[in-house]
Amino acid sequence: MPTDIQTTIDALSGDLSQIAPEDGTALIGSWLNDLEDADWRGAKTLHADLVSLRHQLESDAPDAGRIGDLLVKLGESAERAAPEGGQVGEQVTKLASTLMDAGKRLA
């Protein structure tokens, strides 16, 4: 699992309107690098959804509703992919919840 779980949780827990699109795309880029060669259940879906989210953030007119939908979808996918038990499982479950909460705030 990527090492920037807490960084992502912290970013999504605050005021989303204060996150510069460049910062969001940089964080997404880090996740994409981590997921590039991952072969665990759900990795390809997470990768594809992150690419879609990056495209939204890079567009001339990002759609907050679409971004919210993608965050919820990413949270749902992360929740399904979370390993059971252990510290990593707990972190991924917390990340999933944070993604879904952030997405609902934008929707």
C-alpha positions as CSV (number, residue, x, y, z in Angstrom):
1,M,0.0,0.0,0.0
2,P,1.2,3.5,-0.7
3,T,2.8,5.4,2.1
4,D,0.8,8.6,1.7
5,I,-2.4,7.4,3.2
6,Q,-2.4,9.9,6.1
7,T,-1.4,12.7,3.8
8,T,-4.4,11.9,1.6
9,I,-6.7,11.7,4.6
10,D,-5.4,15.0,6.0
11,A,-6.0,16.7,2.6
12,L,-9.5,15.4,2.1
13,S,-10.5,16.1,5.7
14,G,-10.1,19.8,5.4
15,D,-11.7,22.4,3.2
16,L,-11.6,20.9,-0.3
17,S,-11.9,24.3,-1.9
18,Q,-8.5,25.2,-0.4
19,I,-6.7,22.4,-2.2
20,A,-4.9,23.7,-5.3
21,P,-5.7,21.5,-8.3
22,E,-1.9,21.1,-8.8
23,D,-1.5,19.7,-5.3
24,G,-4.4,17.3,-6.0
25,T,-2.9,16.1,-9.2
26,A,0.5,15.7,-7.6
27,L,-1.0,13.5,-4.8
28,I,-2.9,11.6,-7.5
29,G,0.3,11.1,-9.4
30,S,1.9,9.6,-6.4
31,W,-1.0,7.1,-6.0
32,L,-0.9,6.3,-9.7
33,N,2.8,5.5,-9.5
34,D,2.1,3.2,-6.5
35,L,-0.7,1.5,-8.3
36,E,0.9,1.2,-11.7
37,D,2.1,-2.4,-11.3
38,A,-0.2,-3.5,-8.4
39,D,-1.9,-6.8,-9.0
40,W,-4.1,-7.0,-5.9
41,R,-7.9,-7.0,-6.1
42,G,-9.3,-3.6,-7.1
43,A,-6.0,-2.0,-8.1
44,K,-6.9,-1.5,-11.7
45,T,-10.3,0.0,-10.8
46,L,-8.7,2.4,-8.4
47,H,-6.1,3.3,-11.0
48,A,-8.7,4.1,-13.7
49,D,-10.8,6.2,-11.3
50,L,-7.7,8.2,-10.2
51,V,-6.9,8.9,-13.9
52,S,-10.5,10.2,-14.3
53,L,-10.2,12.3,-11.2
54,R,-6.9,13.7,-12.4
55,H,-8.5,14.6,-15.8
56,Q,-11.2,16.5,-13.9
57,L,-8.7,18.5,-11.9
58,E,-6.6,19.3,-14.9
59,S,-9.6,20.4,-17.0
60,D,-10.3,24.1,-17.7
61,A,-13.7,23.7,-15.9
62,P,-13.6,21.0,-13.3
63,D,-17.0,19.7,-12.4
64,A,-17.4,19.6,-8.6
65,G,-20.3,17.1,-8.9
66,R,-18.3,14.7,-11.0
67,I,-15.3,15.1,-8.7
68,G,-17.5,14.3,-5.8
69,D,-18.9,11.2,-7.6
70,L,-15.4,10.0,-8.3
71,L,-14.3,10.5,-4.7
72,V,-17.2,8.4,-3.5
73,K,-16.5,5.7,-6.1
74,L,-12.8,5.7,-5.1
75,G,-13.8,5.3,-1.4
76,E,-16.1,2.4,-2.2
77,S,-13.4,0.7,-4.3
78,A,-10.8,1.3,-1.5
79,E,-13.2,-0.1,1.1
80,R,-13.6,-3.3,-1.0
81,A,-9.8,-3.5,-1.6
82,A,-8.8,-3.0,2.1
83,P,-7.1,-5.9,3.6
84,E,-8.9,-7.4,6.7
85,G,-7.4,-6.4,10.0
86,G,-4.0,-5.0,10.8
87,Q,-2.8,-1.5,10.7
88,V,-2.8,-1.2,6.9
89,G,-6.4,-2.5,6.8
90,E,-7.5,0.1,9.3
91,Q,-5.7,2.9,7.4
92,V,-7.2,1.9,4.1
93,T,-10.7,1.7,5.7
94,K,-10.2,5.2,7.2
95,L,-9.1,6.5,3.8
96,A,-12.1,4.9,2.1
97,S,-14.4,6.6,4.6
98,T,-12.7,9.9,4.2
99,L,-12.9,9.7,0.4
100,M,-16.6,9.0,0.6
101,D,-17.2,11.8,3.0
102,A,-15.3,14.3,0.9
103,G,-17.2,13.2,-2.2
104,K,-20.5,13.6,-0.5
105,R,-19.5,17.2,0.6
106,L,-18.9,18.0,-3.1
107,A,-22.0,16.3,-4.5
